[in-house]
C-alpha cells in the first residue's frame, strides 16, 4: 500500500495529522529564509520607486553574472549575440537579451540548470499545465521562500496573520476521496481548513456553509472558479458568510466572478497574480487600485502593447539562480497603470491580468469542477507524450480530451491519463479521447477548457 492509498483509507483525524505533519516538515527547508525575507519586504515596501529600481539593478547585475558564468544556455547565448555581463548596467539593457520561451526551456532544460548549486537546494516545480503539457523546471529554496513571503505580505496588507488566523481554503488540493462527511481537512501549521472542491454539490456546500459559520472563519481563499461556485450557491439560497478578506489566485478573475464572490462574502476580493516559474508576481492592497508588482524579486516588462497599452508580460526572476529565467514570455496580458496607489506604496501597479478563459465543468451528479483541478492527471504523464491538449464539454457529465501527439508518444500513457481522470473524478464524468492537431491562433489566448454546455445557455 503506497502513502497516498494509506492516507485515503485512514480516518479523518489521522488524515488531519498527516496533512499537518507533512506541511510542517515540507516547510523546514524554507523556514530559515522566510523570516529574513519577511523583514526585507517590510523594509522595502516603504522604498521610493527609484530605490526599488536600484534594488532591481543590483539584483539583476548579480543574476546576469551568475547566469553567464554558471549556466551553459546563457553562456552560449551571450557569446552568440556578442554580449558580456558588463553590458547589462541598467534595467533598459535587459532588452539586449532575447526572450526566453516555454519551448526554449523544454529544448534546453539541462543547459539552463546551474550545476554549481548543490542539488539539495533545488526545488523541483512545474506549471499548472493549462495547455495540457506542464512545463518542468528547477528553482532554489530561496526563491520558493520568496513566493511564500509575498503571500504573507499580501495577507498582512488585508489584516490576516498567516499561521495565526484560521482561513477556509477552496483550492485544487484533493484531501478527501469518498463522499462522506466531513468533506474538509485541517492543516494546523498554516491554520487552514481545506474544503473538498471535488464534491461541490448543493448538499455538500450547505455543510461547508454551516461549518464555516460554526468555526467563525473570517478569511477565505481559493481558485476564483471554486469560490464562484460556492458563492453562487450561497447567493441562490439567500445565505451570507461575511469575511474580513477574500483571497483569489491561480486563475483569471473575471468581473462576473468577482461580483458574485463579493456579494456572498460581503468583502472585496483581493487577487494574487503570479506564475509557477516565479517570473511574474503582483497583488492588490487594501485600496484595490491595481496589483502591486513584487519588484523585490521580479522585473516585469510589457511586450508589444496594443492601443490600450495591454501587452504580454515578460518576466525576469531576480532570485532564482538554480535555473535563471531571463526575459521569459509568460503568455499573460496586462498593462502598467501610470498612477500611484492611495496606500502610499511606490511599487509599479498593473491592471488585472488577462489570461486564458477557462470554463467550469459539470459532472453527472451535479457537481461543479474548476478547470485547475483537471490539470492534475496530466502531471503524471511522461514528458513529450502530449504536445498539446484541449478539453471540451458538450454534454453534462461528459468531456472529450483532444490530444495532439508529442514526439515521445506512447498509447499506454494515454490509457494512464484516462485512468488518472477516472480515479480523480470517481466516474462522475465520462472521459473520451480524440487525437487531432490542435492549432493555436497567435492573435488569441489559447482556451484549454471549453464548456459548450455553458455557452448554449
C-alpha positions as CSV (number, residue, x, y, z in Angstrom):
1,X,0.0,0.0,0.0
2,X,1.5,3.3,-1.1
3,X,1.4,6.5,1.1
4,X,-1.5,8.1,-0.9
5,X,-3.6,4.9,-0.6
6,X,-2.8,4.7,3.1
7,X,-3.9,8.3,3.5
8,X,-7.2,7.9,1.8
9,X,-8.0,4.7,3.8
10,X,-7.2,6.4,7.1
11,X,-9.8,8.0,9.4
12,X,-10.2,11.8,9.1
13,X,-8.5,12.5,12.4
14,X,-5.3,10.7,11.2
15,X,-5.6,12.4,7.8
16,X,-5.5,15.8,9.6
17,X,-2.4,14.7,11.5
18,X,-0.7,13.5,8.3
19,X,-1.5,16.8,6.4
20,X,-0.2,18.9,9.3
21,X,3.0,16.9,9.9
22,X,3.7,16.8,6.2
23,X,3.2,20.5,5.9
24,X,5.5,21.2,8.9
25,X,8.4,19.1,7.6
26,X,8.0,20.3,4.0
27,X,8.4,23.8,5.2
28,X,11.6,23.2,7.2
29,X,13.9,23.9,4.3
30,X,12.2,27.3,3.6
31,X,11.7,28.5,7.2
32,X,15.2,29.8,7.8
33,X,14.8,32.1,4.7
34,X,11.3,33.3,5.3
35,X,12.0,35.4,8.4
36,X,14.8,37.1,6.6
37,X,12.8,37.8,3.5
38,X,9.8,39.0,5.6
39,X,12.0,41.6,7.3
40,X,13.3,42.7,3.9
41,X,9.8,43.0,2.4
42,X,8.6,45.1,5.4
43,X,11.5,47.4,4.8
44,X,11.3,47.7,1.0
45,X,7.6,48.4,0.9
46,X,8.5,51.8,2.3
47,X,11.0,52.4,-0.5
48,X,10.6,55.1,-3.2
49,X,10.2,53.9,-6.8
50,X,13.8,54.9,-7.5
51,X,15.0,52.9,-4.5
52,X,13.1,49.9,-5.7
53,X,14.6,50.2,-9.2
54,X,18.1,50.5,-7.8
55,X,17.4,47.3,-5.8
56,X,16.4,45.6,-9.0
57,X,19.5,46.8,-10.8
58,X,21.8,45.4,-8.1
59,X,20.0,42.0,-8.2
60,X,19.9,42.0,-12.0
61,X,23.6,42.5,-12.3
62,X,24.3,39.6,-9.9
63,X,21.8,37.4,-11.7
64,X,23.5,38.1,-15.1
65,X,26.9,37.3,-13.7
66,X,25.7,34.0,-12.2
67,X,23.9,33.0,-15.4
68,X,26.9,33.8,-17.7
69,X,29.4,32.0,-15.5
70,X,27.4,29.0,-14.4
71,X,24.6,28.3,-16.9
72,X,25.6,26.8,-20.3
73,X,22.5,28.1,-22.1
74,X,23.2,31.8,-21.2
75,X,26.9,31.5,-21.7
76,X,26.3,30.2,-25.2
77,X,23.6,32.8,-25.9
78,X,25.7,35.8,-24.7
79,X,28.6,34.7,-26.9
80,X,26.3,34.2,-29.9
81,X,24.9,37.7,-29.7
82,X,28.3,39.2,-28.6
83,X,27.0,40.3,-25.2
84,X,29.1,40.5,-22.0
85,X,27.7,40.8,-18.4
86,X,29.3,44.2,-18.2
87,X,27.0,45.4,-21.0
88,X,24.0,45.0,-18.6
89,X,24.3,48.1,-16.5
90,X,20.7,49.2,-16.2
91,X,17.2,47.8,-16.4
92,X,16.8,49.1,-20.0
93,X,19.8,47.0,-21.0
94,X,17.7,43.9,-20.4
95,X,16.3,44.4,-23.9
96,X,19.6,43.4,-25.4
97,X,18.8,39.8,-24.3
98,X,16.4,37.7,-26.4
99,X,13.2,36.4,-25.0
100,X,13.1,33.0,-23.3
101,X,10.1,30.9,-24.4
102,X,8.5,27.8,-23.0
103,X,9.8,25.8,-26.0
104,X,13.3,27.2,-25.2
105,X,13.0,25.8,-21.7
106,X,11.8,22.4,-22.9
107,X,14.5,22.0,-25.5
108,X,17.3,23.3,-23.2
109,X,16.2,22.0,-19.8
110,X,19.6,20.6,-18.7
111,X,21.6,23.5,-20.2
112,X,19.5,26.0,-18.2
113,X,20.4,24.4,-14.8
114,X,23.1,26.0,-12.7
115,X,25.1,22.9,-11.5
116,X,27.3,24.9,-9.2
117,X,24.4,25.0,-6.7
118,X,24.1,21.8,-4.7
119,X,21.1,19.6,-5.7
120,X,19.9,19.6,-2.1
121,X,19.0,23.2,-2.5
122,X,16.9,22.6,-5.6
123,X,13.1,22.8,-5.5
124,X,11.6,20.9,-8.5
125,X,8.4,22.5,-9.8
126,X,6.2,22.6,-12.8
127,X,3.5,24.8,-14.3
128,X,-0.2,24.1,-13.8
129,X,-0.4,22.6,-17.3
130,X,-3.2,24.7,-18.7
131,X,-2.0,23.7,-22.2
132,X,-2.1,20.0,-21.1
133,X,1.7,19.8,-21.2
134,X,3.1,21.1,-17.9
135,X,6.5,22.8,-18.1
136,X,9.0,21.4,-15.6
137,X,11.8,23.4,-14.2
138,X,14.1,24.0,-11.2
139,X,14.3,26.8,-8.6
140,X,16.2,27.1,-5.4
141,X,14.7,27.0,-1.9
142,X,15.4,30.7,-1.5
143,X,13.1,31.6,-4.5
144,X,10.3,29.3,-3.1
145,X,10.7,31.1,0.2
146,X,10.3,34.4,-1.6
147,X,7.0,33.3,-3.0
148,X,5.7,32.3,0.4
149,X,6.9,35.6,1.9
150,X,4.9,37.5,-0.8
151,X,1.8,35.6,0.2
152,X,2.4,36.5,3.9
153,X,2.8,40.2,2.9
154,X,-0.3,40.1,0.7
155,X,-2.3,38.6,3.6
156,X,-0.8,41.1,6.0
157,X,-1.9,44.0,3.9
158,X,-5.5,42.8,4.5
159,X,-5.3,42.2,8.2
160,X,-4.6,38.5,8.2
161,X,-1.7,36.8,10.1
162,X,-0.7,33.7,8.3
163,X,-0.3,30.8,10.7
164,X,-2.3,32.5,13.4
165,X,-5.7,33.4,11.8
166,X,-7.8,30.5,10.5
167,X,-8.6,30.5,6.8
168,X,-11.0,28.5,4.7
169,X,-9.3,27.1,1.6
170,X,-11.0,26.3,-1.8
171,X,-8.1,25.3,-3.9
172,X,-7.4,22.3,-6.0
173,X,-5.8,20.0,-3.5
174,X,-7.5,16.6,-3.1
175,X,-7.8,15.8,0.6
176,X,-11.0,13.6,0.5
177,X,-11.8,10.7,-1.8
178,X,-15.1,9.2,-0.7
179,X,-18.2,11.4,-0.4
180,X,-18.6,11.1,3.3
181,X,-18.8,13.9,5.8
182,X,-16.7,15.7,6.9
183,X,-15.5,16.7,3.5
184,X,-12.8,19.0,4.8
185,X,-9.5,18.5,6.5
186,X,-7.2,20.6,8.7
187,X,-3.7,22.0,8.1
188,X,-2.8,23.1,11.6
189,X,0.6,24.7,10.9
190,X,-0.9,27.1,8.3
191,X,-4.3,27.3,10.1
192,X,-6.2,26.2,7.0
193,X,-9.4,24.3,6.8
194,X,-9.3,22.7,3.3
195,X,-12.7,22.1,1.8
196,X,-13.0,19.5,-0.9
197,X,-13.7,21.1,-4.3
198,X,-14.2,17.7,-5.8
199,X,-17.6,17.3,-4.0
200,X,-19.3,20.7,-4.6
201,X,-22.9,19.8,-5.0
202,X,-25.7,21.8,-3.2
203,X,-26.0,19.4,-0.3
204,X,-22.3,19.4,0.5
205,X,-21.9,23.1,0.0
206,X,-24.6,23.6,2.6
207,X,-22.5,21.6,5.0
208,X,-19.5,23.8,4.1
209,X,-21.6,26.9,4.8
210,X,-22.7,25.6,8.3
211,X,-19.1,24.5,9.2
212,X,-17.6,27.9,8.3
213,X,-20.2,29.7,10.3
214,X,-19.7,27.4,13.2
215,X,-15.9,27.9,13.2
216,X,-16.4,31.7,12.7
217,X,-13.9,31.8,9.9
218,X,-13.2,35.4,8.7
219,X,-10.8,34.7,5.9
220,X,-11.3,32.6,2.8
221,X,-9.1,31.8,-0.2
222,X,-9.2,29.7,-3.3
223,X,-9.3,29.5,-7.1
224,X,-11.8,32.1,-8.4
225,X,-13.9,29.5,-10.2
226,X,-14.2,27.4,-7.0
227,X,-15.2,30.4,-4.9
228,X,-17.6,31.4,-7.6
229,X,-19.3,28.0,-7.4
230,X,-19.6,28.3,-3.6
231,X,-20.7,31.9,-3.7
232,X,-23.4,31.3,-6.3
233,X,-24.8,28.5,-4.1
234,X,-24.8,30.9,-1.1
235,X,-26.4,33.7,-3.1
236,X,-29.1,31.5,-4.7
237,X,-30.1,30.3,-1.3
238,X,-30.0,33.7,0.5
239,X,-27.0,32.8,2.7
240,X,-24.2,35.2,3.6
241,X,-20.7,34.5,5.0
242,X,-19.2,37.9,6.0
243,X,-15.4,37.8,5.6
244,X,-12.7,40.3,6.5
245,X,-10.9,39.4,3.3
246,X,-11.3,37.1,0.3
247,X,-8.1,36.0,-1.5
248,X,-8.0,34.6,-5.0
249,X,-5.3,33.4,-7.3
250,X,-4.1,31.0,-10.0
251,X,-6.9,31.8,-12.4
252,X,-8.3,34.8,-14.2
253,X,-10.6,36.9,-12.0
254,X,-13.4,38.0,-14.3
255,X,-15.8,40.7,-13.3
256,X,-18.9,38.4,-13.1
257,X,-16.9,36.1,-10.8
258,X,-15.7,38.9,-8.6
259,X,-19.2,40.4,-8.2
260,X,-20.7,37.0,-7.3
261,X,-18.0,36.3,-4.7
262,X,-18.2,39.8,-3.1
263,X,-22.0,39.6,-2.8
264,X,-21.7,36.3,-0.9
265,X,-18.9,37.2,1.4
266,X,-19.6,40.9,1.8
267,X,-15.9,41.7,1.2
268,X,-13.9,42.9,-1.7
269,X,-11.8,40.3,-3.5
270,X,-8.0,40.6,-3.1
271,X,-6.3,39.0,-6.1
272,X,-2.8,37.5,-6.1
273,X,-1.3,37.0,-9.5
274,X,1.8,35.1,-10.4
275,X,3.2,32.1,-12.2
276,X,4.9,28.9,-11.1
277,X,8.1,30.0,-12.9
278,X,8.3,32.9,-10.4
279,X,8.9,35.4,-13.2
280,X,5.7,37.3,-12.6
281,X,4.1,38.4,-9.3
282,X,1.7,41.1,-8.3
283,X,-1.1,41.5,-5.8
284,X,-3.5,44.2,-4.6
285,X,-3.6,46.1,-1.4
286,X,-6.4,47.2,0.8
287,X,-7.3,50.0,-1.6
288,X,-7.8,47.7,-4.6
289,X,-6.3,50.2,-7.1
290,X,-4.5,47.7,-9.2
291,X,-1.9,45.0,-8.5
292,X,1.4,46.0,-6.9
293,X,4.3,44.4,-8.7
294,X,6.6,42.4,-6.5
295,X,9.6,44.4,-7.6
296,X,11.9,42.9,-4.9
297,X,12.0,39.6,-6.7
298,X,11.0,40.1,-10.4
299,X,11.3,42.6,-13.2
300,X,8.2,42.9,-15.4
301,X,8.1,44.2,-18.9
302,X,5.2,44.6,-21.3
303,X,5.8,43.4,-24.8
304,X,4.0,44.6,-27.9
305,X,1.3,46.7,-26.2
306,X,-1.9,47.4,-28.1
307,X,-3.7,50.7,-28.4
308,X,-4.9,50.3,-24.8
309,X,-1.4,49.5,-23.7
310,X,-2.2,45.9,-22.9
311,X,0.6,43.5,-23.9
312,X,2.3,40.3,-22.9
313,X,4.1,40.1,-19.6
314,X,7.8,39.4,-20.0
315,X,9.2,38.4,-16.6
316,X,12.7,38.0,-15.1
317,X,13.2,36.3,-11.8
318,X,15.8,38.1,-9.7
319,X,16.2,35.3,-7.1
320,X,16.3,32.0,-9.0
321,X,20.0,31.2,-9.6
322,X,19.3,27.5,-9.9
323,X,17.6,27.9,-13.3
324,X,17.6,31.5,-14.3
325,X,14.6,32.7,-16.4
326,X,15.6,36.0,-18.0
327,X,13.0,37.8,-20.1
328,X,10.6,34.9,-20.0
329,X,7.4,35.1,-22.1
330,X,4.6,34.3,-19.7
331,X,1.7,34.3,-22.2
332,X,-0.3,36.6,-19.9
333,X,-1.6,40.0,-20.7
334,X,-1.8,43.2,-18.7
335,X,-0.9,46.9,-18.7
336,X,1.1,49.1,-16.4
337,X,-1.0,51.7,-14.7
338,X,0.6,55.2,-14.6
339,X,-0.6,56.2,-11.2
340,X,0.2,55.8,-7.5
341,X,-1.8,53.9,-5.1
342,X,-3.6,55.6,-2.1
343,X,-1.8,53.2,0.2
344,X,1.5,55.2,-0.4
345,X,3.5,52.2,-1.6
346,X,5.5,53.0,-4.7
347,X,5.7,49.6,-6.4
348,X,4.6,49.7,-10.0
349,X,0.9,49.0,-10.5
350,X,-0.6,46.7,-13.2
351,X,-4.2,46.1,-14.4
352,X,-5.9,42.8,-13.5
353,X,-4.2,40.2,-15.6
354,X,-6.0,38.8,-18.6
355,X,-5.1,35.1,-19.1
356,X,-6.8,32.1,-20.6
357,X,-10.6,31.9,-20.3
358,X,-11.5,28.6,-18.8
359,X,-14.9,27.2,-18.0
360,X,-16.4,25.3,-15.1
361,X,-17.2,21.6,-15.9
362,X,-20.4,19.9,-14.9
363,X,-20.4,16.4,-13.6
364,X,-23.1,13.7,-13.8
365,X,-24.2,14.2,-10.2
366,X,-24.5,17.9,-10.4
367,X,-21.1,18.9,-9.0
368,X,-19.0,21.7,-10.5
369,X,-15.3,21.4,-11.2
370,X,-12.7,24.1,-11.6
371,X,-10.5,23.8,-14.7
372,X,-7.4,23.9,-12.5
373,X,-8.4,20.6,-10.9
374,X,-8.4,19.0,-14.4
375,X,-4.7,19.7,-14.8
376,X,-3.7,17.1,-12.1
377,X,-3.9,13.9,-14.2
378,X,-1.7,15.4,-16.9
379,X,1.1,15.9,-14.4
380,X,1.5,12.1,-14.2
381,X,2.2,11.7,-17.9
382,X,5.8,11.3,-19.3
383,X,7.5,14.3,-20.9
384,X,7.0,14.5,-24.6
385,X,4.0,12.2,-24.8
386,X,1.5,15.0,-25.4
387,X,2.3,18.0,-27.5
388,X,-0.9,19.8,-26.7
389,X,-4.4,19.0,-25.4
390,X,-7.8,20.6,-25.0
391,X,-10.8,19.6,-23.0
392,X,-14.3,20.1,-24.5
393,X,-17.6,19.5,-22.7
394,X,-20.7,19.3,-24.9
395,X,-23.0,17.3,-22.5
396,X,-23.2,17.3,-18.8
397,X,-21.1,14.6,-17.2
398,X,-19.0,14.1,-20.3
399,X,-15.7,15.5,-21.6
400,X,-13.7,14.9,-24.7
401,X,-9.9,15.3,-24.4
402,X,-8.4,16.3,-27.7
403,X,-4.7,15.2,-27.8
404,X,-2.0,16.3,-30.2
405,X,0.6,13.6,-30.1
406,X,4.1,14.5,-28.9
407,X,7.5,13.3,-30.1
408,X,7.6,10.6,-27.4
409,X,4.0,9.5,-27.8
410,X,3.0,6.2,-26.1
411,X,-0.5,4.8,-26.2
412,X,-0.1,3.3,-22.7
413,X,0.4,6.8,-21.3
414,X,-3.0,7.9,-22.7
415,X,-4.5,4.8,-21.0
416,X,-2.8,6.0,-17.8
417,X,-4.3,9.5,-18.4
418,X,-7.8,8.1,-18.6
419,X,-7.2,6.0,-15.5
420,X,-6.0,9.1,-13.6
421,X,-9.1,11.0,-14.6
422,X,-11.4,8.2,-13.5
423,X,-9.5,8.0,-10.2
424,X,-9.7,11.7,-9.7
425,X,-13.4,12.0,-10.6
426,X,-14.6,8.7,-9.3
427,X,-16.5,8.0,-12.5
428,X,-18.6,11.2,-12.2
429,X,-17.5,12.2,-15.7
430,X,-17.2,10.1,-18.8
431,X,-13.9,10.7,-20.5
432,X,-13.4,10.3,-24.2
433,X,-10.1,10.7,-26.1
434,X,-9.7,12.1,-29.6
435,X,-6.5,12.5,-31.4
436,X,-6.1,15.6,-33.7
437,X,-4.0,18.6,-34.5
438,X,-4.8,21.5,-32.1
439,X,-4.0,24.8,-33.8
440,X,-3.3,27.9,-31.7
441,X,-4.2,31.3,-33.1
442,X,-1.3,33.6,-32.2
443,X,-3.8,36.5,-32.1
444,X,-5.9,34.9,-29.3
445,X,-5.2,33.3,-25.9
446,X,-5.4,29.5,-26.0
447,X,-8.5,28.2,-24.3
448,X,-7.8,24.9,-22.8
449,X,-11.2,24.1,-21.3
450,X,-14.3,24.9,-23.4
451,X,-17.7,24.2,-21.9
452,X,-20.2,24.4,-24.7
453,X,-23.0,23.5,-22.4
454,X,-22.5,26.8,-20.6
455,X,-22.2,28.7,-23.9
456,X,-25.5,27.3,-25.1
457,X,-27.4,28.7,-22.1
